Amino acid sequence: MTRSPREPVLIVGAGPTGLVLAIELARRGVPHRLVDRLPMRLGWERAIFVKPRTLEVLRAIGVADALLARSQIIDGVDVFYGPAKSGGCRFAGLDTPYPFIASVPQDVTEGVLIQRLHELGGAVERDVEFVALQNGEDGVRVQLRNGGGEEQWCDTSWLVGTDGLHSAVRHAIDIEFDGRDYARLWGVFDSDIPSSGLSESLATVQLEPPVVLQFPLQDGRRRIYFQTESAHPDTISDVLHQIRVVSPEARFRRPDQPHFFHAHSRIARRFGRGRVLLAGDAAHVSNPIEGHGMNAGIQDAHNLGWKLALIAGGASPDLLVGSYDDERRKIARELIESGDAMEARIDSAGSGAMAALLAGIGTAEGQEVLALAESELALEYDPGPIVREWEVSPRVPPSTRLGLRVANCAGLVGVDGAVDLYDLIAGPDATLLALLGETDPAAIDDALRCSGELPTWGWFGPRHFAVVRGSPPDVHVRAGVVYDRTGETHARLSGTGPTFCLVRPDGHIAFRCGIESAGPLAGALRAILPPAA
């Protein structure tokens, strides 16, 4: 048995969650090791929907454009119950650069992420299986086995299990996976559907049991998900019958053999124990009818990555690890409860609950609610030790609540010319915006000086900008100063009062306070960033 050098972070499982976590660490120069028990990537995976919030995350790590080039754009969803169209939603009005869903097979998504990891100097070690662990106070000793049966002990400061529903890492730390398994079986296959009369940019949902979901793919085929009582030979015929309720002329051409899988509604009681953490399907699984699974895992990794990087640099782990569990478990519970509610409506087809749902999505307000829920843009982190707000007394409050992700804003001008807010906050570190309104040079100097005196930790700056409402001067724009020509950034983040707004590396608002309250902001940063004892 051999022993490998100690790595700050070992990630077990190279699906989308593990890949994004490895990318987040690589972006920040944190050594890590990513292993997967499979000798090669699966050629076919069932996840397909990449939602608007996840696309924003993928933009932040530099892969959104590459993924969209291989995606079919889904502009909305039509919902049927029997032959009657009950409603649906369109994504065009969403407050995001990505007002759509990208329909792209998971193996393509993984390929794009692997390419990005390679660009950052990382790699996936395949045919390496997690066997066991010893969870210590200062690190974790992990037993691995390669495809040839050779075993190795690996010492790591932090172990993250991103190894899926049947996570061996979760079993090794003996964390209960509470919830239930849905009774109905799910199936999925790809097929051409000539003469369907359905749009190539809309997903179609048939909610009258047995449920059938259709998603266009870039190659002109459709991915079809369906519920069934059993994996019997006539399954495809049954699915076609259900599709013809909506599209009478539809037929299958070159259908694949269906893959069958069981669906689950489960969440780990904790997202870690000691120096072992869980993310993605290892931590939570939800009803596939809403398509949150892969997206939630990617967002887990986006939340955890910058925190682990700080910890690897010597920051105290207590608040940061605790905040990961608090924030992401809350989101996971929301998604699981939503999926359970949908399953209950389907189980009681024809009931008042289903009728209320269909009536709701038949209204403009209900369609807006559905679009926002599908987008995952409104998922937020509650105030807590690393999400705080001190007294802010603008005449008009900001439109973005504390803990929400920052929406993009155009109309900004900096030292390099026009820029949008997402470009301004791009990068691996936090961003502090001193939103000053219309002001004079002395106030700008004071804000930049105050920002520059805030505590830092390693790569965690934060970078800081003084944001001034109005058009830039005719002369050269100063470094560190950004002009908000339209006032949109001020309206979103500060209302009408001078405000400090700290945007976390994952794009959520961490702190907000009046300009005169820089002392509490500095104190909050010190609470998060002191070196470990």
N, C-alpha and C positions, 0 to 999 in steps of 0.2 A: 504494500500500500504506500503510495507516494503522498507528499504534502506540497501544496502550491503556496506561493507567496500570499501574504495577507492583502485583501482588497477592501477599500472602504465600504463598498456596496456590492452584494451579489444578488442578481435578479434571476429567479427561476421561472421560466416561461416566456417564450419569444413571440407571443401573439401581439396584437396592437397595443395592449396595455403595457406589457414589458418593453416593447420597442420604444414607445413614447417616453417611458421613464428613463431608458438608457440614453435616448437623445437629449432629454432635459439635463441629465448628468454630464453628458459629453459636451454640451453647449457651455457648461460652466467649468470644464476642465477637471471634473471629479473622476478619478479612476474607478472603474467598475468592471464587473464581469456578468455577461448575459448568457445563460445556458438554456438549452431546450432538449427534452428527451427524444424528440423526433429526429431521425436522420436527415429528413428534408421537409420543406414546407408542404402542407396539404395543398393539393391542387384545386380543392373545391371546399369553400366554407359557406355557411348559410347566411352570415351577416351581410347586409347590403346597404342599409341606409346610413349615410353620414349627414348628420343634422347641422343646422346653421351654427349653433354654438361650437360644435366640434370643428367645423370648418374654420372658425375664428382661431381656435387653438392650433389647428394645423398651419394656419398662416403664421402664427407666432413662432413656430419651429421650422418654418421654411419649406413646407411641402404642399400647401393648398393648391397652388397653380398646377403642379405636376399631377396631383390627384384629379383635379377638375378636368384636365385634358383627357382623362380616361373614363370620365363619368357621364352618365345620362342625367340631365338636369330635370328634376321633378318640381314643377311649379305649384302643385297643389294635390289635394286628395278629394276624390268623389266617394261619398258613402251611400250605399244602397241597403235597403232592407226588403228582400224580395225584388220584384221588378221596379219598385219605386225608388227614385233617387231622393234620399232624405236630406241631403245637404252635403257638407264637406267644408273645405277651406282652400284659400289661396295664400301663398306666402309673400306675394309682391309687396304688401304693406309692412313687412317686418323691418324693425330698426336694426339693420345689419348690412354689411357689404355682401352678404350671402343670403338673399331672400329666396331661398330654394333649398331643396334637399338633393344631395349628390347620390345617385344610385350607382354603386360600384361594388363589385364582388370583393369580399374580404381579402382574398389572396392578392388582388391588385393593390389594395390599401397596404397590406403588409409589404409587398414589393417596393412600393414608394417609400415607406418608412425605413426599410432596410437600406435602400440606396442613400437616404439622408444620413443614417447612422454611419455608413461607410465613409461618407464625405467628412464626417466629424472625427474619423479615426477609430470608430467602434466596429464591432462585429458580433455575430451570433455564433456561439459554440454549440454545434449540433451533436446529437447522439450522446448527450451527457444527461444522465438522470439523477435527480435528487433522491437520496436514500434515507438520510436521517440527519438529526442536528442535536447539538448541545448548546442550549441558550444560556450564555453567561452574562455577568454583570457588565463586562467591558467589551463583549463581542460574542460572536456565534461561531462554533466549529461545525462545519457542514460536511457530511459524507456524500460524495458523488460517485457515480459509476458510468463508465463509457460503454459503447456498444460492444466492445470486446471483452467486457466483464472486469476490466481493471478498475479498482477502486482508488479513490483519492480523498484525503481530508483537506478541506479548504477553510482557512480562518478569515472571517470577515467582520467588520464593525457592525454592519447592518445587512440583514437578509430580507428580501421582499419576495413574497410568493405571488406571482401573477400567472399561476399554473392552472387556472380554470375551475370549473364546477367541482371536480373531484380532487381539488387541491391536496397534494401530498404534504405541502408545507403547512396548510391549515390543520390537517390531521396530526402532524408532528407536534404542534403546539397545543393540541387538544382544545380547540375552540369550537363550541357548538354552532351548527349552521341551522338556525331556527327557520321554520316556515313549513311549506307543504309542496307536494307535487301535484300538478294538475292531472285530472283523470284522463282527459282527451289526449290523444296522440297528435303530433303535428307532422306534416309532410312538406317537402319542398322539392321543386324541380324547375328546370328551365325549358321553355318551348317557344316556337313561333306560334302566333295566334292570328292567322289570316282572317280577314273579314270581320274583325271584332268591332270595328267602328269606334274604338277607344283611342283617346289621344296618346301620343308618344311622350307627352310631358306631364301626364297625370297618373297618379296611383289610384287604383280602384279597390274599394273595400266592400265586400258583401257580408253584412253582419247577421243575416238570417242563417241560423245553423243549417248545415255545417259551414263555418266561416271560410271564406276564400279571399285572399289578398293578392293583387297583381301589381308588379312593379316593372316598368320598362327598363331595359338595359341598353347600353350604348350600341350594341351590335344588332339591334332591332328585335332581339328576343325579349321575352318577359320571364321574370322570376315569379313563381306562383307558390304561395304558402297556403296551406289548408289544414283544417282540423278534421280528424277522422277518428272513428271508434277503434279501428284496427288497420294494420298494414295488409289489406287483402288485395288480390289481383285486379279487381275492378276499380281500384282507387282513382285512376286517371279518368275513367269514364264518369265516375261520380263527380269529380271536379269539373269536367267539361259540362255536365248537366247543370251544375250550379252557375257556371259562367254564362251559359246560354239563357239563364233567367234574366240576366242583364243585357247580354249581347246575343240575340237568337241565331245569328249567322256565324258565330265563332266556331272555329275548329282548331285542333292541335296539328301542328306539322313539326316533325322531328323532336318529339318530346323526349327528355331524358328520363331515366329511371328515377323515381322519387327516392329521396333520402328521408328517413323517419327519425324523429327525435322526441323525447319527452320534455315538457316544459315545467319550470319550477318557479317558486316564489319563496326565496330564502335570503336571509341576511346573517352574517356572522355576528355573534354577540359582542365581539370586539374586533377591531381591524388590526389587531396585533397583540403581541405579548412580549414584554422585554424588548429585545432588539430585533424581533421578527415582526414584519408588517405584511398585510394582505391588501391586494388591490384587484379591481376588475371582478371577473366571475369567481375568483377565489374568495371574495368578500361578500358578494351579493349577486343574485340573479333575479330577473323579473320577467313578467309575461311578454313573450316575443311579439304579441299583437301590436304593441306600441313601439317596438324597435329601439329601446333605450340601451340594451345591453352593452354593445361595443362602445357606444358613445359615452356611457357612464364610466367605463373602464379607462378610456383615453383621458377623460376629465379627472378621474382619480389620479392618474399619473402626472397630469399637469399641475394638480394641487400639491402632490407629494414631492415632485422633483426639486423645486427650488428650496423646499424645507430640508430635504435630505442633503442638498448641496451645502447649505449653511451649517448643518450639523457636522458634516464631514470636514468642514473647515474649522470646527472647534466650538461652534455656538452651542449653548445649552439645549438639549433635546426636549426637555420636559414640555414647554409650551408648544413647540412646533409639532412634535409627534401627537400631543394631545389634541391640537387643533385639527390635524388631519383626520383623526377618528371622529371628532365632533362634527366637523363640516361635511365630510363625505358620507358618514352614516346617516345624517339627517336627509341628505339628498337621496340616498339609496332607499330609505324608508318611504319617502314621498313617491318615488317611482314604483316601488313594490305595491304600495297601497293603491295607486292609480290602476296598475295592472290587475290587482285583485278585484277592484270595483268593476272593471270592464268584464272580467271573467264571470262575475256574479250576474251581470246583466245578460250575458249570453246564456248562462245556465238557466235563467228564468225568462227565456224568449217569450215575447208577447206581454211581459209584465209591465207594471207602471214605471219601473226603473228604466227599462229599455225605451218605452214610449217617451219618457221625459228627455232621455239622451237624444233621441231622434228629433224631437221637437226643438230642443236647444240648438242643435247644429243646423237646423233649418232657418235660423235667424241670423242676421248680420252680426249681432253681438256674440252669439254662440260660435259662429265661424271664426271670429277674431280670437276667442278664447282657445279654440281648438288649434288654430295656427300657432299661437304662442306656446301652447303646451307641447306641440310637436317639435317646435324649434329648440326647446330647452334654454331659451335666452333668459327666462325669468327666474331660473334657479339661483338662489342667493344664499349667502352665509350670514348667520345671525351674529349680532354683536357679541363679542367675547374678548378674551385676552389679547388676540391679535386683530380684532376688528372693533375699533373704538371711535367714538365721536365726542368731542368736547363742544362747549357752547359755541354755536354758530348762530348769528342773529341777522341774517340777510333780510331785506324787505320782502324778497321773493325767495322761497326755498328752492334748492336745487332739485332738478327733476329726477336725478338718479339717487336712489337710496343707498345708504351705507351697506356694504356687503354684496351689492350687485356687481356684475361684470360691467365694465365701462363700454358703452356703445361708441362706435366710431363717429368722428366729426371731421368735416372738411372745412376749408376756409382759413386754415392756419398758414402763417408765413414765418419761417425761421431764417437762420443764417444762410442756409443752402436753398432758399426759395420756398415754394409752396410745399406743404406737407399736410398729411392728415394725422389725426390723433393716434391711430394705430401705428403709424410709422414712428411717431414721437415716443411712444411707450414700448416699441419693439426692443428686443434684447433680453438678456438673461437676468437683469437686475430690476429693482423697483424704480419707480419714477415719482418724484415729488414735484407737483405743480403748485406754484404760488400764483393764484388767480387774483389779479390786482384790479380788474376793472379798468376804467379810464384813469390813468395816473401820470405822474411826472417822473423824470429821471431819478430823482432822489429816492422815491419809493421803490423803484426798480432796484437801485443799488442796495437798499436796505434788505429787500427780499432775497436777493442773490447772496448777500453776505450771511444773512440768517440761515438760509438753506445750506450754505457751504459749511457752517459750523455744526451741523447735525452729526451725530455719531455714525460711523460706518463700521462694516465688518467684512473683511475680505473683498469679494467681488460685489457685495451688496452695498452700493453707493450711499444712498440712492442717487441716481442722476437727477438733476433738478433744473427746472426752467421757470422763469418768470413769464407769465402769460398776461398780456395786456389787451384789453378790448379796444378794437379799432384797427385802422389801416396802418401799415408800417411807414416809417418816415422815408423820404426820398433817398436819404443816405443809406449806407450799408447798415444792415441789421446786426446788432451786437450778438456775440456768442452767448448762448444761454437765455436769450429773450425770444419769445414767440408772440406774434400778433394774431389775435382772434378777430378776423375781419367781420364775420357774421354775428359774433356773440354766442354762437351755438355751444361752444365748449364751456363758457361761463354759465350759460343757462342750465346745462346738464350737471355741472360739477360744483358750482358755487352760488347759484342764484344771483343775487345782486350785491353780496357782501364780500369784501376781500377775504380769501380763504386759502388755507393750505389743504391740498388733497393728495394723499399718498396712494398710488396705484401699485398693488402688489405685482410681483413678476408673473402671476397667472391672470392678470387683467382685472381682478376684483378690487373694489375700493376698500382699503385697509383702515385709513384714518382720515378724519376731516376735522378741522378746527379753524377758528378765526386766526388771521395773521398775527394778532397780538398774543395768541396762545401757543407760540412755538415751543415754550418750555415743556408743557405736557406732551407734545409730540415727541420731543427729544427723549423725555422720560419713557415713553412707550417703546421707542426704538431700543433704548438701553435694556428694557425689560425682556425683549425678545433676543437680543444679540450678545449678551455677556458670554465670555468663554466659560466652558464647562468647568465645574470645580475639580 
